[in-house]
Amino acid sequence: MDLVGSQEVKKVVNSVLDVIRRQIVEGEITEIDAPQIIKMIKEKCESEQRPSLQSVINGTGVVLHTNLGRSLLSPEIKEYLNRIMFSYSNLEYDLQAKKRGLRYHHVEKILRELTGAEDVLVVNNNAAAVMLVLDTLVPNKEVIVSRGELVEIGGSFRVPEIITKGGGSLHEVGTTNKTHLKDYQDAINENTGAILKVHTSNYRIVGFTEKPDPVELQKLAHAAGVPMINDLGSGLFIDLSKYGLPKEPLIQEAVATSDLVTFSGDKLLGGPQAGIIAGKRSLIEKIKHNQLLRALRVDKMTLAALEATLLLYRNPAQAARKIPTLRMITMSFDELKERANDLAAKLESIPGLSVQMGSGESQVGGGSFPGYRIPTALVYLTLPTSCSPTKFEQLLRTGEPPIVARLEHDQLIFDVRTLQGGDVTKIYHRISSLMK
Ligand SMILES: *Cc1c(COP(=O)(O)O)cnc(C)c1O
């Protein structure tokens, strides 16, 4: 109760008394139970004090669940973050030179090493990175984009609008399924500002398709004296095809064939929300002088989490194990089955529940690996007929801790891929207390 001020307590007391008065008027209660009223006041004070942002158990199997916060940071970096968050740091101070330093400096070395780029810059998110790049390099110029790559990302971020917002104009080329090098070539004129390639990260065009070799496209851009910009969206450093996933473009590959590459810190990279721009030093230098950068700059929490996550990539095998996003995507079916067994065994011990195990498919989510499903292990719960599945799902979702699961054909389904350490026990306790 210490955390709540007296004005707040007064408000809570009045609201609880209002409820009781109404209940008396409506004949719902006939006696005043003082200890019960005090308990209600206490509980209300506590619940008002609880932050709105809560930790949630993700039983959906969607790894990069945008609604549930996308990437989880690696527990490996916890201690380091704790140290940086709660103390002064050399954020903008060069300790060696005893003079002002740059916040961007901290992630430069590791990012250059991992991407192979001459220079890098980190901003608030990838949407900001794309906007900043276009705003700096192509105001009042034409940006050439293939019709197959006019992407809309969630939250109304659309490539055509972003280009015009930056003061540029869109020059569409090719068709939805096929765009040739010649289409780009024919579009180049004295007002061309850049060629923009956008990774179709959240959809796939399959069948009769074609797009030019990125090396050729970059050559074309250079012959025209304009930069080749590549919005990758998701930042993948490790080839996941060795884990059976489809081949997705790697950051290193994109950097080798583009002048500037932009990608997110919290999609496949598995770090905090951030936007990373990697590429030619001369272009990044221009971007660093854009006034907008100040508005899009990242906080020390982001920089600390990003640097620590990136350092895990020094050892790629370690990164696949220690970065939760990569670990969940590459988890073996045997491990998933073992986890499902564990959850099913616990839930079976609850009277009245019927539990089955099965296999199904998880999605990576977050607009990556579109259309691709990873085989996974599921636990199906069938409730007693006296229990409404819809109501049960709602109670699970709105309780403490909130548990988000799938509800299909009156069965609750847990995809164990996205469960974290300790979640199995928490799910068991919540469900057994709901069944009482
Ligand atoms: C996700 C994505 C973005 C936006 O990135 P945020 O980090 O969510 O701002 C931009 N472009 C592409 C191609 C994307 O996939």
The ligand as a MOL file (V3000), in Angstrom:
LIG
                    3D

  0  0  0     0  0            999 V3000
M  V30 BEGIN CTAB
M  V30 COUNTS 15 15 0 0 0
M  V30 BEGIN ATOM
M  V30 1 C 9.8160 -4.9840 -40.8540 0
M  V30 2 C 10.2030 -4.2250 -42.0490 0
M  V30 3 C 10.3330 -2.8340 -41.9920 0
M  V30 4 C 10.0450 -2.0640 -40.7270 0
M  V30 5 O 10.9430 -2.4150 -39.7140 0
M  V30 6 P 10.6100 -1.9970 -38.1960 0
M  V30 7 O 11.8740 -2.3680 -37.4600 0
M  V30 8 O 9.4250 -2.7740 -37.8010 0
M  V30 9 O 10.3770 -0.5320 -38.1930 0
M  V30 10 C 10.7050 -2.1740 -43.1270 0
M  V30 11 N 10.9450 -2.8350 -44.2860 0
M  V30 12 C 10.8300 -4.1840 -44.3960 0
M  V30 13 C 11.1010 -4.8470 -45.7020 0
M  V30 14 C 10.4560 -4.9330 -43.2690 0
M  V30 15 O 10.3350 -6.2440 -43.3530 0
M  V30 END ATOM
M  V30 BEGIN BOND
M  V30 1 1 1 2
M  V30 2 1 2 3
M  V30 3 2 2 14
M  V30 4 1 3 4
M  V30 5 2 3 10
M  V30 6 1 4 5
M  V30 7 1 5 6
M  V30 8 2 6 7
M  V30 9 1 6 8
M  V30 10 1 6 9
M  V30 11 1 10 11
M  V30 12 2 11 12
M  V30 13 1 12 13
M  V30 14 1 12 14
M  V30 15 1 14 15
M  V30 END BOND
M  V30 END CTAB
M  END
